[in-house]
Amino acid sequence: MCGRVTIFDEPSVIEMLNELDAEYEASVLNHLPRLNVGPSEKLPVILNHGEGNQVEDAIWWLLLQSSEKGFKANYQWKTFNARAERLRSSKLYNKPFKQSRCLIPISAYYEWTKEGEQRYPYMIKPTDNSVMAVAGLYKNWSAEDHQVTSCTVITTEGHPDLQNIHKKSTPVLVPESRWQEWLDPAQTETSGFDDLFAPHFDVEMEVTPVDPQMNSSRIKDNACLSAIGDSFNF
């Protein structure tokens, strides 16, 4: 599971958008950094509707439902993550996997260990603070005058170097050389993406235990970043 992320106000995020020649509103970047973002909150995603790459704020929960204020997460199904092995077999994910793929730029994500009832968070990020391009799917929703985008993070099996932290899953990362291919809505043949689903990181990673205050996604301050123990790299 990938259930919490942070996006730093780093040059690497802007560099990624420029590399993709992505159109974006200044307001998207004005909201950086975004600390301790949880499911059903908004994330910037890079997508292509067929008219070039662009950045949109998306609700991090693929299935939505209408509400008085527009749309909100449909909590009947947990759709903030999509397992790679189900992308073709699931009716929910099959069509978006073919033509509605997106990239989600993040700086760090979090996993937890548990001792008794206490959960202990770890921040996982590149040691050089480079951006990670997480593979995602998106969906557009509209009703009357409300239009929103939703997204999900694609996950795969757990990384061998993180088995003591989280055994079950790792977010799927797309290397820079594959960004345009992943975003291309005309690329409906998906078998060429299978090699992305082996758990991998292309740079050295750092794992740091951080303040358990950030267990609550309401906490948006430096508790999300404050180390409370020694880091290890892999």
PAZAPA-4460 file (N, C-alpha, C; in steps of 0.05 Angstrom, whole numbers, plus 32768, in hexadecimal, padded with zeros to 4 digits):
% residues 234
    n_x    n_y    n_z   ca_x   ca_y   ca_z    c_x    c_y    c_z   seq   type   mol
   8011   7FE8   8000   8000   8000   8000   8012   8019   8000     1      M     A
   800A   802C   7FF0   8016   8047   7FF1   8000   805A   7FF9     2      C     A
   8001   8063   8012   7FEA   8072   801D   7FF1   808D   8027     3      G     A
   8009   8097   8023   8010   80B2   802C   8029   80BB   801C     4      R     A
   8028   80D3   8012   803F   80DE   8003   8044   80FB   800A     5      V     A
   805C   8104   8003   8064   8120   8006   8071   8129   7FEC     6      T     A
   806B   8142   7FE5   8077   814E   7FCD   8086   8167   7FD6     7      I     A
   80A0   8167   7FD4   80B0   817E   7FDC   80AF   8194   7FC6     8      F     A
   80B5   81AC   7FCF   80B8   81C2   7FBC   80D5   81C1   7FB1     9      D     A
   80DA   81AE   7FA0   80F5   81A8   7F96   80F7   81AF   7F79    10      E     A
   810F   81B8   7F70   8113   81BD   7F53   810D   81A5   7F42    11      P     A
   8112   818D   7F4D   810E   8174   7F3D   80F1   8171   7F35    12      S     A
   80DE   817B   7F45   80C2   8179   7F3D   80BC   818B   7F24    13      V     A
   80C7   81A3   7F25   80C4   81B6   7F0E   80D2   81AB   7EF6    14      I     A
   80EA   81A0   7EFA   80F9   8194   7EE4   80EA   817E   7ED6    15      E     A
   80DC   816E   7EE6   80CC   8158   7EDB   80B6   8163   7EC9    16      M     A
   80A8   8178   7ED2   8092   8183   7EC3   809D   8190   7EA9    17      L     A
   80B4   819D   7EAB   80C0   81A9   7E93   80C9   8194   7E80    18      N     A
   80D5   817E   7E8A   80DE   8168   7E78   80C7   815D   7E69    19      E     A
   80B0   815C   7E75   8098   8151   7E68   8089   8166   7E58    20      L     A
   8093   817F   7E59   8085   8195   7E4B   8068   8196   7E54    21      D     A
   8064   8193   7E6D   8048   8192   7E78   803D   81AD   7E7E    22      A     A
   8025   81B2   7E76   8017   81CB   7E7D   800C   81C9   7E99    23      E     A
   800E   81DF   7EA8   8003   81DF   7EC3   7FFD   81FC   7ECC    24      Y     A
   7FEA   81FD   7EDE   7FE3   8217   7EEA   7FF6   821C   7F01    25      E     A
   7FFD   8236   7F05   800F   823D   7F1A   8005   8234   7F35    26      A     A
   7FEA   8233   7F38   7FDE   822C   7F52   7FE6   8210   7F5B    27      S     A
   7FEB   81FE   7F47   7FF3   81E3   7F4E   800D   81E3   7F5D    28      V     A
   8020   81F3   7F54   803A   81F5   7F61   803A   8206   7F79    29      L     A
   8027   8219   7F7B   8026   822A   7F92   801F   821A   7FAB    30      N     A
   8013   8202   7FA7   800C   81F1   7FBE   8022   81DF   7FC7    31      H     A
   803A   81E2   7FBC   8050   81D2   7FC5   805F   81E1   7FDB    32      L     A
   806B   81D3   7FEF   806A   81B6   7FF1   804F   81AC   7FFB    33      P     A
   8049   8193   7FF5   8031   8185   7FFF   803B   816F   8011    34      R     A
   8037   8172   802B   8041   8160   803F   802B   814C   8048    35      L     A
   8033   8133   804A   8022   811F   8056   8006   811D   8049    36      N     A
   8007   811B   802E   7FEE   8119   801F   7FE3   80FD   8021    37      V     A
   7FCA   80FB   8028   7FBD   80E1   802C   7FA8   80DB   8017    38      G     A
   7F9E   80C3   8015   7F89   80BC   8003   7F70   80CE   8007    39      P     A
   7F64   80D5   7FF0   7F4D   80E6   7FED   7F55   8104   7FED    40      S     A
   7F6E   810A   7FF3   7F78   8125   7FEF   7F81   8129   7FD3    41      E     A
   7F89   8141   7FCB   7F91   8147   7FB0   7FAF   8145   7FAC    42      K     A
   7FB6   813A   7F94   7FD1   8137   7F8C   7FD4   8143   7F6F    43      L     A
   7FEA   8150   7F69   7FEF   8157   7F4D   7FF6   813F   7F3D    44      P     A
   7FE9   813B   7F26   7FF0   8125   7F14   7FF5   8130   7EF9    45      V     A
   8006   8122   7EEA   800D   8129   7ECE   7FFE   8115   7EBD    46      I     A
   7FEF   811F   7EAA   7FDF   810D   7E99   7FDD   8119   7E7C    47      L     A
   7FD2   810A   7E6A   7FD0   8113   7E4F   7FB4   810A   7E44    48      N     A
   7FA3   811D   7E3E   7F89   8117   7E33   7F89   8113   7E15    49      H     A
   7FA1   8115   7E09   7FA4   8114   7DEC   7FAC   812E   7DE0    50      G     A
   7FAF   8143   7DF1   7FB7   815D   7DE7   7FD0   8167   7DF6    51      E     A
   7FE2   8155   7DFD   7FFA   815D   7E0A   7FF9   8158   7E28    52      G     A
   8010   8157   7E35   8012   8152   7E52   8009   816B   7E61    53      N     A
   7FFA   8166   7E77   7FF2   817C   7E88   7FF0   8172   7EA5    54      Q     A
   7FF0   8185   7EB7   7FEF   817F   7ED4   7FD4   8186   7EDE    55      V     A
   7FC8   8174   7EED   7FAE   817A   7EFA   7FAF   8170   7F17    56      E     A
   7FA0   817D   7F28   7F9C   8173   7F43   7F87   815D   7F42    57      D     A
   7F8D   8147   7F4E   7F7B   8130   7F4D   7F76   8126   7F69    58      A     A
   7F5D   811D   7F6E   7F56   8111   7F87   7F63   80F5   7F88    59      I     A
   7F72   80EF   7F9D   7F80   80D6   7F9F   7F6D   80C0   7FA8    60      W     A
   7F5C   80B8   7F97   7F49   80A2   7F9C   7F3A   809F   7F81    61      W     A
   7F3E   8089   7F73   7F35   8087   7F58   7F16   8088   7F56    62      L     A
   7F08   8079   7F67   7EEB   8079   7F65   7EDF   808F   7F77    63      L     A
   7ED0   80A0   7F6A   7EC3   80B6   7F78   7EA5   80B3   7F78    64      L     A
   7E98   80C3   7F88   7E7B   80C5   7F88   7E72   80E2   7F8A    65      Q     A
   7E5B   80E8   7F7F   7E52   8104   7F80   7E4A   810C   7F9C    66      S     A
   7E4D   8126   7FA1   7E45   8131   7FBB   7E3B   814D   7FB6    67      S     A
   7E31   815A   7FCB   7E26   8175   7FC8   7E3B   8189   7FBE    68      E     A
   7E55   8183   7FC4   7E6A   8195   7FBC   7E79   818C   7FA3    69      K     A
   7E6F   8177   7F96   7E7C   816D   7F7E   7E80   814F   7F7F    70      G     A
   7E99   8148   7F84   7EA0   812B   7F86   7EB2   8127   7F9F    71      F     A
   7EB0   810E   7FA9   7EC0   8106   7FC0   7EC7   80E9   7FBD    72      K     A
   7EDB   80E0   7FCC   7EE3   80C4   7FCB   7ECC   80B1   7FD2    73      A     A
   7ECA   809C   7FC3   7EB6   8087   7FC9   7EC4   8072   7FDA    74      N     A
   7EBF   8074   7FF4   7ECE   8064   8007   7EC4   8047   8008    75      Y     A
   7EB0   8040   7FF8   7EA7   8024   7FF8   7EBD   8012   7FEC    76      Q     A
   7ECE   801D   7FDB   7EE5   800E   7FD0   7EFE   801D   7FD4    77      W     A
   7F13   8010   7FDC   7F2D   801D   7FDF   7F3B   801E   7FC4    78      K     A
   7F3B   8035   7FB7   7F46   8037   7F9D   7F5C   804C   7F9B    79      T     A
   7F6A   8051   7FB2   7F81   8064   7FB0   7F9A   8055   7FA6    80      F     A
   7F9A   803B   7FA7   7FAF   802A   7F9C   7FA3   8017   7F88    81      N     A
   7FB2   8010   7F74   7FAA   7FFC   7F60   7FC2   7FE8   7F5D    82      A     A
   7FBD   7FCF   7F63   7FD3   7FBB   7F61   7FD9   7FB6   7F44    83      R     A
   7FF3   7FB5   7F3D   7FFB   7FB1   7F22   7FF0   7F97   7F15    84      A     A
   7FEF   7F82   7F25   7FE6   7F68   7F1A   7FC8   7F68   7F14    85      E     A
   7FB9   7F7C   7F1C   7F9D   7F7E   7F17   7F95   7F92   7F02    86      R     A
   7FA9   7F9F   7EF6   7FA2   7FB4   7EE3   7F93   7FAB   7ECA    87      L     A
   7F99   7F92   7EC2   7F8B   7F88   7EAA   7F72   7F78   7EB2    88      R     A
   7F72   7F6B   7EC8   7F5B   7F59   7ED0   7F44   7F69   7EDC    89      S     A
   7F4A   7F80   7EE8   7F35   7F8F   7EF5   7F26   7FA1   7EE1    90      S     A
   7F0B   7FA0   7EE2   7EFB   7FB1   7ED1   7EFF   7FCF   7ED8    91      K     A
   7F06   7FD4   7EF1   7F0A   7FEF   7EFA   7F24   7FFB   7EEE    92      L     A
   7F39   7FEA   7EEB   7F53   7FF5   7EE3   7F5A   7FEF   7EC6    93      Y     A
   7F4C   7FDC   7EB9   7F55   7FD4   7E9F   7F55   7FEB   7E8B    94      N     A
   7F3F   7FF9   7E89   7F3D   800F   7E75   7F50   8026   7E7C    95      K     A
   7F51   8030   7E95   7F65   8045   7E9B   7F81   803D   7E96    96      P     A
   7F88   8023   7E9B   7FA3   801A   7E96   7FAA   801D   7E78    97      F     A
   7F97   8019   7E67   7F9C   801B   7E4A   7F9E   8038   7E41    98      K     A
   7F8F   804B   7E4D   7F8E   8065   7E41   7F8C   807D   7E54    99      Q     A
   7F8E   8078   7E6E   7F8C   808E   7E81   7FA2   808B   7E97   100      S     A
   7FBB   8089   7E8E   7FD1   8086   7EA0   7FDB   80A2   7EA8   101      R     A
   7FE6   80A4   7EBF   7FF1   80BE   7EC8   800B   80B9   7ED8   102      C     A
   8019   80CF   7EDC   8031   80CF   7EEE   802B   80E1   7F05   103      L     A
   8033   80D8   7F1D   802F   80E7   7F35   804A   80ED   7F41   104      I     A
   8053   8107   7F3F   806D   810E   7F4A   806D   8110   7F68   105      P     A
   807D   8100   7F75   807F   8101   7F92   809C   8103   7F9B   106      I     A
   80A1   810D   7FB3   80BC   810E   7FBE   80C1   80F9   7FD2   107      S     A
   80AC   80EF   7FDF   80AF   80DB   7FF4   8095   80CC   7FF7   108      A     A
   8096   80B4   8001   807E   80A6   8009   8084   8099   8024   109      Y     A
   806F   808F   8031   8071   8086   804D   8066   8069   804F   110      Y     A
   8073   805A   8060   8069   8040   8067   806C   803D   8086   111      E     A
   805E   802A   8091   805D   8027   80AE   8064   800B   80B7   112      W     A
   8071   800A   80CE   8072   7FF1   80DD   805F   7FF3   80F5   113      T     A
   8059   7FDD   8101   8046   7FDD   8117   8050   7FCC   812E   114      K     A
   804E   7FD7   8146   8054   7FC8   815E   803C   7FCB   8171   115      E     A
   802E   7FB6   8176   8016   7FB8   8185   8002   7FC9   8176   116      G     A
   7FF8   7FDE   8183   7FE5   7FF0   8177   7FF2   8009   816B   117      E     A
   800D   800C   816F   801B   8023   8166   8026   801F   814A   118      Q     A
   8022   8033   8138   802D   8033   811D   8044   8046   811B   119      R     A
   805A   803D   810F   8072   804E   810D   8078   8054   80EF   120      Y     A
   8077   806D   80E8   807A   8075   80CC   8097   8077   80C3   121      P     A
   809C   8070   80AA   80B7   8074   809E   80B3   8083   8084   122      Y     A
   80C4   8097   8080   80C5   80A6   8067   80D9   8099   8054   123      M     A
   80D0   8095   803B   80E1   8087   8027   80E4   809B   8010   124      I     A
   80FD   80A2   800A   8102   80B6   7FF5   811E   80B2   7FE9   125      K     A
   8122   80BD   7FD1   813D   80BD   7FC6   8150   80CD   7FD7   126      P     A
   8169   80C4   7FDA   817C   80D3   7FEA   8183   80EE   7FDD   127      T     A
   8180   80F0   7FC3   8187   8109   7FB6   816F   811C   7FB2   128      D     A
   8158   8115   7FBF   8140   8125   7FBE   8134   8128   7FA1   129      N     A
   813C   8116   7F8F   8130   8116   7F74   8113   810E   7F76   130      S     A
   8104   8116   7F61   80E8   8110   7F60   80E4   80F3   7F58   131      V     A
   80CF   80E6   7F63   80C7   80CB   7F5A   80AE   80CE   7F49   132      M     A
   80AE   80C2   7F32   8097   80C2   7F20   8087   80A8   7F25   133      A     A
   8072   80AA   7F34   8062   8093   7F3B   804E   808D   7F26   134      V     A
   804B   8074   7F1E   8037   806D   7F0A   801B   806E   7F16   135      A     A
   8009   807A   7F07   7FED   807C   7F11   7FD9   8079   7EFA   136      G     A
   7FC0   8077   7F02   7FAA   8078   7EEF   7F98   808F   7EF7   137      L     A
   7F8A   809B   7EE4   7F78   80B1   7EEA   7F5C   80AC   7EDE   138      Y     A
   7F49   80BC   7EE8   7F2E   80BA   7EDD   7F22   80D6   7EDF   139      K     A
   7F13   80DF   7ECB   7F06   80F9   7ECB   7EE8   80F5   7ED3   140      N     A
   7EDF   8108   7EE3   7EC3   8107   7EED   7EB6   8122   7EE7   141      W     A
   7E9D   8122   7EDF   7E8F   813B   7EDA   7E71   8137   7EE0   142      S     A
   7E65   814C   7EEB   7E49   814D   7EF0   7E41   816A   7EF2   143      A     A
   7E2F   8172   7EE1   7E26   818E   7EE0   7E3F   81A0   7EDD   144      E     A
   7E44   81B1   7EF0   7E5B   81C3   7EEE   7E74   81BA   7EFD   145      D     A
   7E73   81A0   7F06   7E8A   8196   7F15   7E9A   8183   7F03   146      H     A
   7EB4   8188   7F02   7EC7   8177   7EF4   7EE0   8173   7F05   147      Q     A
   7EE6   815A   7F09   7EFD   8153   7F1A   7F0C   813B   7F0D   148      V     A
   7F25   8138   7F16   7F35   8121   7F0E   7F3C   8112   7F27   149      T     A
   7F3C   80F7   7F25   7F44   80E6   7F3B   7F5B   80D5   7F32   150      S     A
   7F6A   80C9   7F45   7F81   80B9   7F3D   7F85   80A3   7F52   151      C     A
   7F95   808F   7F49   7F9E   807A   7F5B   7FBB   8075   7F56   152      T     A
   7FC9   806C   7F6B   7FE6   8065   7F69   7FE8   8047   7F64   153      V     A
   7FF8   8040   7F50   7FFC   8023   7F49   8012   8019   7F5B   154      I     A
   800D   8002   7F68   8020   7FF5   7F79   8027   7FD9   7F6F   155      T     A
   803E   7FCF   7F77   8046   7FB4   7F70   8050   7FA6   7F8A   156      T     A
   805C   7F8F   7F87   8065   7F80   7F9E   807A   7F90   7FAE   157      E     A
   807E   7F88   7FC7   8091   7F96   7FD9   80AD   7F94   7FCF   158      G     A
   80BD   7FA9   7FD4   80D9   7FAA   7FCD   80E9   7F99   7FE1   159      H     A
   80FD   7F8A   7FD7   810C   7F78   7FE9   811B   7F87   7FFF   160      P     A
   8123   7FA0   7FFA   8132   7FAF   800E   8120   7FBD   8023   161      D     A
   8106   7FBA   801F   80F3   7FC6   8032   80E1   7FB2   8040   162      L     A
   80EA   7F99   8040   80D9   7F84   804C   80D5   7F88   806A   163      Q     A
   80E8   7F95   8078   80E5   7F9A   8094   80D2   7FB2   809A   164      N     A
   80CC   7FC1   8085   80BA   7FD8   8088   809E   7FD1   807E   165      I     A
   809D   7FC8   8065   8083   7FC2   8058   8087   7FAD   8043   166      H     A
   807C   7F96   8048   8081   7F7E   8037   806F   7F7D   801F   167      K     A
   8058   7F8A   8020   8043   7F84   800C   8045   7F93   7FF2   168      K     A
   804E   7FAC   7FF2   804C   7FBB   7FDA   8061   7FD2   7FD8   169      S     A
   8065   7FDB   7FBF   8077   7FF1   7FB9   8069   8001   7FA3   170      T     A
   806A   801C   7FA3   805F   802B   7F8D   8070   8025   7F73   171      P     A
   8062   8024   7F5D   806F   8020   7F43   807A   803B   7F3A   172      V     A
   8094   803B   7F33   80A2   8053   7F2A   80A8   8051   7F0C   173      L     A
   80A4   8067   7EFE   80A9   8067   7EE1   80C3   8077   7EDC   174      V     A
   80D7   806B   7ED0   80F0   8079   7ECA   80EC   808F   7EB6   175      P     A
   80FD   80A3   7EB6   80FA   80BA   7EA5   80F8   80B2   7E87   176      E     A
   8107   809E   7E7F   8108   8095   7E63   80ED   808A   7E5A   177      S     A
   80DA   8085   7E6D   80C0   8079   7E66   80A9   808C   7E6C   178      R     A
   80AE   80A4   7E75   8099   80B6   7E7D   8085   80BB   7E66   179      W     A
   8090   80C3   7E4F   807E   80CA   7E39   806E   80B2   7E2F   180      Q     A
   807B   809B   7E2E   806D   8083   7E26   8056   807C   7E39   181      E     A
   805B   807F   7E53   8046   8079   7E67   802E   808C   7E65   182      W     A
   8034   80A5   7E5E   801E   80B9   7E5D   800F   80B9   7E43   183      L     A
   801A   80AD   7E2E   800E   80AE   7E14   7FF4   809F   7E13   184      D     A
   7FDD   80AD   7E0F   7FC3   809E   7E0F   7FC0   808D   7DF6   185      P     A
   7FD0   8091   7DE2   7FCF   8080   7DCA   7FDD   8066   7DCE   186      A     A
   7FEC   8064   7DE3   7FFB   804B   7DE9   7FE8   8038   7DF9   187      Q     A
   7FD6   802B   7DEA   7FC2   801A   7DF7   7FCB   7FFD   7DFA   188      T     A
   7FE1   7FF6   7DEE   7FED   7FDB   7DF2   7FFE   7FDD   7E0B   189      E     A
   7FF6   7FCF   7E20   8003   7FD3   7E3A   8018   7FBE   7E42   190      T     A
   801B   7FAA   7E31   802E   7F94   7E39   804A   7F9F   7E3C   191      S     A
   8051   7FB5   7E2E   806C   7FC0   7E30   8072   7FCD   7E4B   192      G     A
   805D   7FD0   7E5C   8061   7FDC   7E76   8067   7FC8   7E8C   193      F     A
   8065   7FAE   7E85   8067   7F9A   7E9A   8082   7F9B   7EA9   194      D     A
   8097   7FA3   7E9B   80B2   7FA4   7EA8   80B3   7FB9   7EBE   195      D     A
   80A0   7FCC   7EBE   80A0   7FE1   7ED2   8096   7FD6   7EED   196      L     A
   8089   7FBF   7EED   807B   7FB6   7F05   808D   7FA5   7F18   197      F     A
   80A6   7FA1   7F11   80B8   7F95   7F24   80C0   7FAC   7F38   198      A     A
   80BF   7FA7   7F52   80C6   7FBC   7F65   80E2   7FC6   7F62   199      P     A
   80E5   7FE0   7F5E   8100   7FEA   7F59   8101   8008   7F60   200      H     A
   8119   8011   7F66   811F   802E   7F69   8138   8032   7F58   201      F     A
   8139   8048   7F49   814F   804D   7F37   8166   805D   7F44   202      D     A
   8161   8067   7F5C   8175   8076   7F6A   8177   806B   7F87   203      V     A
   818C   8074   7F95   818F   806C   7FB1   8178   8078   7FC1   204      E     A
   816D   8067   7FD3   8157   8070   7FE3   815E   8071   8001   205      M     A
   8150   8082   800F   8154   8087   802B   813A   8081   803A   206      E     A
   813C   8072   8050   8125   806B   8060   8129   8077   807C   207      V     A
   8117   8088   8085   811A   8096   809E   8102   8094   80B0   208      T     A
   8105   808B   80C9   80EE   808B   80DB   80E7   80A8   80E2   209      P     A
   80CD   80AF   80E0   80C5   80CA   80E5   80AF   80CB   80FB   210      V     A
   80A9   80E3   8104   8097   80E8   811A   807C   80DB   8116   211      D     A
   8073   80C9   8129   8059   80BD   8126   8041   80D0   8126   212      P     A
   8046   80EA   812C   8030   80FD   8129   8024   80FD   810D   213      Q     A
   8036   80F7   80F9   802C   80F8   80DE   801B   80E0   80D6   214      M     A
   8016   80CE   80E9   8003   80B9   80E4   7FE8   80C4   80DC   215      N     A
   7FE2   80DC   80E6   7FC9   80EA   80DE   7FCF   80FB   80C6   216      S     A
   7FC0   80F7   80B0   7FC5   8107   8098   7FBD   8124   809C   217      S     A
   7FB1   812B   80B3   7FAB   8147   80B9   7FC4   8157   80C0   218      R     A
   7FDA   8148   80C7   7FF3   8155   80CF   8002   815C   80B5   219      I     A
   8006   8176   80B0   8013   8180   8098   802C   8190   809E   220      K     A
   8039   818B   80B5   8050   819A   80BB   8069   8189   80BA   221      D     A
   807F   8192   80C6   8098   8184   80C4   809A   8169   80D3   222      N     A
   8084   8163   80E2   8084   8148   80EE   8085   8133   80D8   223      A     A
   807C   8139   80C0   807D   8126   80AA   809A   8120   80A1   224      C     A
   80AC   8132   80A8   80C8   8131   809F   80DC   812C   80B5   225      L     A
   80D3   812F   80CE   80E5   812F   80E5   80EE   8113   80EC   226      S     A
   8108   810E   80E9   8113   80F4   80EF   8113   80F0   810D   227      A     A
   810C   80D8   8116   810D   80D1   8132   8120   80B9   8137   228      I     A
   8130   80B2   8122   8143   809C   8124   8155   809D   810D   229      G     A
   8166   8089   810B   817A   8088   80F6   816E   807E   80DC   230      D     A
   8177   808A   80C6   816F   8082   80AB   8180   806A   80A1   231      S     A
   8176   805C   808D   8187   8049   807F   8182   804D   8061   232      F     A
   8196   8047   8051   8195   804A   8034   8196   802F   8027   233      N     A
   818B   802E   800F   818E   8015   7FFF   818E   801D   7FE1   234      F     A
***
